Structure formats: structure tokens, C-alpha cells
């Protein structure tokens, strides 16, 4: 195979890879923005606010240690959703029935149903459901962050491939047509 033919082939492959990386980076950037915006919009609609510092401190160190940084703010990000779910809702759920999950408490209540037991079940169910929904917001917020980093990596690789492709074009111009690989 002639050297110029190989160079031309590699230039085309490099150009296509550069284009594919730019398209992938654009898609990842769009996905990151869409996911992040969706999480923020959906959390904003719930109008959940962190208590002020004094109220968080009154809850004790299990709550205030993790939530003081968000005192008085509206819950709008996946990271805030995780903190609220794990360090506010979970603390309160643990206090309802000594740390039993909804499934455990519900099974015990089915064996000996009472009004108090049913009320605890309802609280555990609602709290566990809310906690799960907030942790889903955290998961999607994390996916948005990963997609953003992947977009940056894709753009960086596209730039690298573009440089290599341009170096290939330069080499192609100066290669001797008689050279054989």
C-alpha cells in the first residue's frame, strides 16, 4: 500500500472519529442539562425547605451535622435530596418504630392490628416512599453529573483527534508519492 493512500485513509478515520466524539459530547451535554433541569424543576415544585439552623440543632447531631449547611434553603438538587432523605427523614423514621422498616412494622401490625399500629404503618409507608423518591432525585442528579463529565471528556478527545487528524493532513502533504508502507 502506498504511504499517501494510508495517510488519506487515516485522515478520514480521524475526521470521522472527531465528528462522532463531537456528536456524542453534544448528546451527553444535552442529557446532562435535561436531567439536571428535570430534577431541579420537580424538586422545586414540591416546595420543601430545610429548617433554620436553630431548628436543625434542636433535632440533634444526627440531623444538624449533615443539614446545617443547607439551613433555610429550598431543596433543589440531588445532593440536597440525598441529605434530606438520609439525615432528616430516615432519622425520623427510625424514631417511629425503633428502626423497623415499613415491611417489618407492617408484618408485625398484620399479626396484631390496632389503631396505633395502623397509624405507625401509615407514617412509615409515607416516610419511606418520600425518602425513596428523594433518593431517586439524587440518583438522577448523579447521572446528570456523570453525563456532564463524560461530555467534557468527549470534547477533549475530539480536540485530541482533531489535532492528530491535522497532523495527518500535514504529513500527507509532505509524503513522497513513491513511498510504500
Secondary structure, 3 states (H helix, E strand, C coil): CEHHHHHHHHHHHHHHHHHHHHHHHHHHHHHHHHHHHHHHHHHHHHCCECCCHHHHHHHCHHHHHHHHHHCCCECCCHHHHHHHHHHHHHHHHHHHCCCCCHHHHHHHHHHCCCHHHHHHHHHHHHHHHHHHHHHHHHHHHHHHHHHHHHHHHHHHHHHHHHHHHHHHHHHHHHCCCCCEC
